[in-house]
Amino acid sequence: MTDPDRALVQLGKLLRNRGYRFTTITPESHRRVNGRPSNAVARNLRDVFGWSRPFTVGVVPPEILKMLADAGCVLDEGSMQRPTIRFSSAGDHIFVHSAFPTTQPDSVFFGPDTYRYLDLLRRLAPRAQRAIDIGCGTGAGGLSIAPSCGEVVLSDINDSALRFARINAAINDVENVRTVRSNVLTDVEGQIDLVVSNPPYLLDDQARVYRDGRGRFGEGLSVEIARQALQRLEQGGRLILYTATAVVDGVDTFYESVSSLLTRTGRYTYEEIDPDVFGEELDREIYSSVDRIAVVALDLTKSSS
């Protein structure tokens, strides 16, 4: 681990021990809240590390400012400074990720989808000898199931995500995880008993890795994850996929694309978790035929016959 990474681990642990809590909301809601005149400048650590607001001297204690500087995660903006990372909390864990706004191609996101994904994993309570979290991002999903697994592999094609995942594992004292750079499962070797994933599911015109789901409406990556997982899982292995689908004239386009795989490979349940997310995307030309974007969950056990 590099010195900047160690500084971020130290900072994360300090914030966690001080009881720091922040629930990260959607980018549109975040923009609206930060746009209020009274929120132009940070007044406390939640404003700095949650809301990503610029701060003046004295708002951040010297020891925390030093850790932030040692991590190379602070920008000078004249008389003020601004963090390039933020911290979100979920349960007993705290996660470092990219600051708002997440406009860079390699930004690492954490938000409402993450919370819904973690709730799904808690409810389904998967166990495995060896699990893979595909498109791990901050590592939140993989870290949440680690206590019930022998080993968890956190995989992503985004090097920034893999870095944050390693740091988050250290912040939260989770030791039975490792990271692998891989496009889906291409570079993941060995036995796989469980695959969990919360992949991108929108089409993104800024080429941000965490948002671009490929395919016609953004379902392409989710379909590919299901395909590769079902090829690689051990007999009796399990796939838990949290994603979303564009509904067109009442037709679930993700399910339509993946159903032929499901019916011949195992037992599964499929549920709609939220009927309407990212409604602002419907204003884009690519979604002009879409009724709504719905969050769905696929829980499949590979047939042992």
C-alpha positions in Angstrom: 0.0 0.0 0.0 1.4 3.4 -0.9 1.8 6.3 1.5 -1.2 8.2 0.0 -3.3 5.1 0.4 -2.2 4.7 4.0 -3.2 8.3 4.7 -6.7 7.6 3.3 -7.0 4.5 5.5 -5.9 6.6 8.5 -8.4 9.3 7.7 -11.3 6.9 7.1 -10.6 5.1 10.4 -10.4 8.5 12.3 -13.7 9.6 10.8 -15.4 6.3 11.6 -14.1 6.4 15.2 -15.4 9.9 15.6 -18.9 8.7 14.6 -19.0 10.3 11.2 -22.1 9.5 9.3 -23.3 10.6 5.8 -26.0 9.1 3.6 -25.2 9.9 -0.1 -28.1 10.9 -2.3 -28.6 11.0 -6.1 -26.5 13.5 -8.1 -29.6 15.5 -9.0 -30.6 15.9 -5.4 -27.0 16.6 -4.3 -26.8 19.3 -6.9 -30.0 20.9 -5.7 -29.0 20.9 -2.0 -25.5 22.3 -2.8 -27.1 25.0 -5.0 -28.8 26.6 -2.1 -27.0 29.9 -1.2 -26.6 28.9 2.4 -24.6 25.8 1.3 -22.0 27.4 -0.8 -19.2 26.9 1.8 -18.6 24.0 4.3 -19.3 24.6 7.9 -18.3 21.1 9.3 -16.8 17.8 8.4 -20.1 16.4 6.9 -20.1 19.4 4.6 -16.6 18.7 3.6 -16.5 14.9 3.3 -20.2 14.3 2.5 -21.4 17.3 0.5 -18.0 18.0 -1.2 -18.2 21.7 -0.4 -15.2 24.0 -0.4 -13.8 25.0 3.0 -11.8 27.7 4.6 -9.0 27.5 7.2 -10.3 26.3 10.5 -13.2 24.2 9.4 -11.0 21.0 9.1 -8.9 20.2 12.1 -5.1 20.3 11.3 -4.6 16.6 11.8 -7.3 15.7 9.3 -6.1 18.4 6.9 -2.6 16.8 7.0 -4.0 13.3 6.3 -6.0 14.8 3.4 -2.9 16.5 2.0 -0.7 13.4 2.5 -3.3 11.5 0.5 -3.1 14.0 -2.3 -6.8 14.6 -2.1 -7.2 18.3 -1.6 -7.4 21.1 -4.2 -6.4 24.8 -3.5 -9.1 27.2 -4.8 -7.8 30.6 -3.9 -8.8 31.3 -0.3 -10.5 28.0 0.0 -9.8 24.3 -0.4 -11.9 21.4 -1.7 -11.6 17.6 -1.2 -11.3 15.3 -4.2 -12.8 12.4 -2.2 -15.8 11.9 0.0 -16.9 9.4 2.6 -20.3 7.7 2.9 -21.6 5.5 5.6 -23.7 2.3 5.4 -24.4 0.3 8.5 -21.2 0.0 10.6 -19.0 0.6 7.5 -17.6 3.8 6.0 -16.5 4.1 2.4 -14.2 6.5 0.5 -15.1 7.3 -3.1 -15.0 10.2 -5.6 -16.1 13.7 -4.7 -19.2 15.3 -6.1 -19.7 15.9 -9.0 -18.5 12.5 -10.4 -17.8 13.7 -13.9 -14.4 12.0 -14.6 -14.4 8.8 -16.7 -12.8 6.9 -13.8 -15.0 8.3 -11.0 -16.1 5.8 -8.3 -19.7 6.3 -7.3 -21.7 5.5 -4.1 -25.3 6.4 -3.7 -28.9 5.2 -3.4 -28.3 2.2 -5.7 -25.5 1.1 -3.3 -27.9 1.2 -0.3 -30.6 -0.8 -2.2 -27.9 -3.3 -3.3 -26.7 -3.7 0.3 -30.2 -4.2 1.5 -30.8 -6.9 -1.1 -27.6 -8.7 0.0 -28.6 -8.5 3.6 -32.0 -9.9 2.8 -30.7 -12.8 0.7 -27.8 -13.5 3.0 -25.6 -15.4 0.6 -22.8 -17.7 1.8 -19.9 -19.1 -0.2 -16.4 -20.5 0.0 -15.3 -18.1 -2.8 -17.3 -15.1 -4.0 -16.7 -12.6 -6.8 -18.1 -9.0 -6.7 -18.1 -8.0 -10.4 -17.8 -4.3 -11.0 -17.1 -3.8 -7.3 -16.7 0.0 -7.3 -16.1 1.0 -3.7 -16.2 -2.7 -2.7 -19.3 -2.2 -0.6 -21.1 -5.3 -1.8 -18.2 -7.6 -1.5 -17.2 -6.2 1.9 -20.8 -6.7 3.2 -20.8 -10.4 2.4 -17.2 -11.1 3.4 -18.1 -12.3 7.0 -20.1 -15.2 5.3 -17.5 -16.1 2.8 -14.1 -17.8 2.8 -12.7 -15.4 0.2 -14.2 -12.5 -1.7 -12.6 -11.3 -5.0 -13.4 -7.6 -5.7 -13.1 -7.2 -9.5 -13.4 -4.1 -11.7 -12.0 -2.7 -14.9 -11.5 0.7 -13.2 -8.2 1.0 -11.5 -9.5 3.8 -9.3 -12.3 1.6 -8.1 -9.9 -1.2 -7.2 -7.8 1.3 -5.3 -10.8 2.5 -3.3 -11.9 -1.0 -2.7 -8.6 -2.0 -1.2 -8.6 1.2 1.0 -12.2 0.5 2.1 -11.3 -3.0 3.0 -8.5 -1.7 5.2 -10.6 1.1 6.7 -13.3 -1.5 7.7 -10.8 -4.2 8.9 -12.0 -6.8 6.3 -9.1 -9.1 5.6 -10.5 -12.0 3.5 -10.8 -9.9 0.3 -8.5 -9.3 -2.7 -8.8 -7.2 -5.8 -8.4 -8.3 -9.5 -8.6 -6.1 -12.6 -11.0 -7.9 -14.9 -13.6 -7.3 -17.6 -16.4 -9.2 -16.0 -14.8 -12.6 -15.3 -12.2 -12.7 -18.1 -9.2 -12.4 -15.7 -10.7 -14.0 -12.6 -9.3 -17.5 -12.2 -10.3 -20.5 -10.1 -13.5 -21.8 -8.5 -16.5 -19.5 -8.2 -19.4 -20.4 -5.8 -21.1 -17.0 -5.7 -21.3 -14.0 -8.0 -22.7 -10.7 -6.8 -22.9 -7.6 -8.9 -24.4 -4.1 -9.0 -23.2 -3.1 -12.5 -23.9 0.2 -14.5 -27.2 0.1 -16.3 -27.6 3.4 -18.1 -26.1 4.7 -21.3 -23.7 7.4 -20.6 -22.5 10.0 -23.1 -19.5 11.0 -20.9 -18.0 7.5 -21.0 -18.0 7.2 -17.2 -17.2 3.6 -16.4 -19.6 3.5 -13.4 -22.6 4.6 -15.4 -22.2 3.0 -18.9 -24.1 -0.2 -19.1 -23.8 -0.8 -22.8 -26.4 -2.4 -25.0 -29.5 -0.8 -26.5 -30.8 0.9 -23.2 -27.9 0.0 -20.8 -28.8 -3.6 -20.2 -25.9 -5.1 -22.2 -23.4 -5.4 -19.4 -25.9 -7.0 -17.0 -26.7 -9.6 -19.6 -23.0 -10.3 -20.2 -22.5 -10.7 -16.4 -25.3 -13.2 -16.2 -23.9 -15.1 -19.2 -20.3 -15.3 -17.9 -21.4 -16.1 -14.4 -23.6 -19.0 -15.5 -20.7 -20.4 -17.5 -18.2 -20.1 -14.6 -20.3 -20.9 -11.5 -19.9 -24.3 -9.9 -22.9 -26.5 -9.9 -25.2 -25.2 -7.2 -23.5 -21.9 -7.3 -25.4 -18.6 -7.0 -25.8 -15.4 -8.9 -27.2 -12.3 -7.3 -27.5 -9.4 -9.8 -28.9 -6.0 -8.8 -29.5 -4.0 -12.0 -32.2 -2.0 -13.8 -34.2 -2.3 -16.9 -35.8 0.0 -19.4 -39.5 -0.8 -19.7 -40.8 -0.1 -23.2 -44.5 -0.4 -23.9 -44.8 -2.5 -20.8 -41.9 -4.9 -21.8 -39.0 -5.4 -19.4 -36.1 -5.2 -21.9 -33.4 -6.7 -19.6 -35.6 -9.7 -18.7 -36.4 -10.1 -22.4 -32.7 -10.2 -23.2 -31.7 -12.6 -20.5 -34.7 -14.9 -20.1 -33.4 -17.6 -22.5 -30.3 -18.0 -20.4 -32.3 -18.3 -17.2 -34.7 -21.0 -18.3 -32.1 -23.5 -19.2 -29.5 -23.0 -16.4 -31.2 -23.1 -13.0 -33.8 -22.0 -10.5 -34.3 -18.3 -10.1 -36.4 -15.5 -8.7 -36.8 -12.1 -10.4 -38.3 -9.1 -8.7 -38.8 -5.4 -9.3 -37.4 -3.5 -6.4 -38.2 0.1 -7.4 -40.5 0.9 -10.3 -39.1 4.3 -11.2 -35.5 5.6 -10.9 -33.4 8.2 -12.8 -36.5 9.7 -14.3 -34.5 12.6 -15.7 -32.9 10.1 -18.2 -36.2 9.9 -20.0 -35.6 13.4 -21.4 -32.7 12.0 -23.4 -33.2 11.0 -27.0 -31.9 7.4 -26.4 -34.7 6.9 -23.9 -37.5 8.6 -25.9 -39.4 5.3 -26.3 -38.9 4.2 -22.7 -41.8 4.3 -20.2 -39.7 4.0 -17.1 -36.5 2.7 -15.7 -37.0 0.1 -13.0 -34.6 -1.4 -10.5 -34.7 -5.3 -10.5 -33.0 -8.2 -8.8 -32.1 -11.6 -10.2 -31.3 -14.4 -7.7 -30.3 -17.6 -9.6 -29.0 -20.9 -8.4 -27.2 -22.9 -11.1 -28.8 -26.3 -11.7 -26.9 -29.2 -10.3 -28.5 -31.6 -12.7 
